[in-house]
Amino acid sequence: MKLTYRKQTKHRIVGPDEFNVKEGLISMDSPVARALLGKRLDDEIEIQQHDVWVTYYITEIDYPEAH
């Protein structure tokens, strides 16, 4: 059985001491971040989360300016 639903999320990859999942800040050591690194616009990645495989489609890449 395959369940499909669409949910848009935004993640920012940060250092391991800066992560805050509620704010969308994920550690560069997390499975999602490791899978995203090096990917390009329109790429897709599959990640196993618990016993379910989740597919992410990259629809936007943004590099915020340093403060």
C-alpha positions as CSV (number, residue, x, y, z in Angstrom):
1,M,0.0,0.0,0.0
2,K,1.3,3.4,-0.9
3,L,0.0,6.5,0.8
4,T,0.4,9.8,-1.0
5,Y,-0.1,13.3,0.4
6,R,1.5,16.6,-0.3
7,K,3.0,18.9,2.3
8,Q,5.3,21.7,1.6
9,T,8.1,22.1,4.1
10,K,11.1,24.4,4.3
11,H,14.4,23.4,5.8
12,R,17.6,25.2,6.5
13,I,20.7,23.1,7.0
14,V,22.7,24.3,10.0
15,G,25.5,23.1,12.3
16,P,24.8,20.3,14.8
17,D,24.7,22.8,17.7
18,E,22.2,25.2,16.0
19,F,19.4,22.8,15.0
20,N,15.8,23.6,16.0
21,V,13.2,21.4,14.2
22,K,10.3,23.5,15.2
23,E,11.9,26.4,13.3
24,G,12.9,24.3,10.3
25,L,16.6,24.3,11.2
26,I,18.0,20.8,10.7
27,S,21.4,19.6,11.6
28,M,23.8,18.8,8.7
29,D,24.2,15.4,10.4
30,S,20.5,14.5,10.0
31,P,19.4,12.0,7.4
32,V,17.3,14.6,5.6
33,A,20.2,17.1,5.4
34,R,22.7,14.5,4.3
35,A,20.3,13.4,1.5
36,L,19.8,17.0,0.5
37,L,23.4,18.1,0.3
38,G,24.6,18.4,-3.3
39,K,21.1,18.1,-4.8
40,R,19.7,20.5,-7.3
41,L,16.4,22.1,-8.1
42,D,13.8,19.5,-9.3
43,D,15.8,16.6,-7.8
44,E,14.0,14.2,-5.6
45,I,15.3,12.2,-2.6
46,E,13.8,9.3,-0.7
47,I,14.4,8.9,3.0
48,Q,13.3,6.1,5.3
49,Q,11.6,7.6,8.4
50,H,10.8,4.8,10.9
51,D,9.2,2.1,8.7
52,V,7.9,4.5,5.9
53,W,9.8,5.8,2.9
54,V,9.2,9.5,2.3
55,T,9.9,11.2,-1.0
56,Y,10.9,14.9,-1.1
57,Y,10.9,17.0,-4.3
58,I,13.2,20.0,-4.3
59,T,11.2,23.0,-5.6
60,E,13.3,25.9,-4.3
61,I,16.9,26.5,-3.1
62,D,17.7,29.7,-1.3
63,Y,21.0,30.9,0.2
64,P,20.2,33.6,2.7
65,E,22.7,36.4,3.1
66,A,25.1,36.2,6.1
67,H,24.3,38.7,8.9
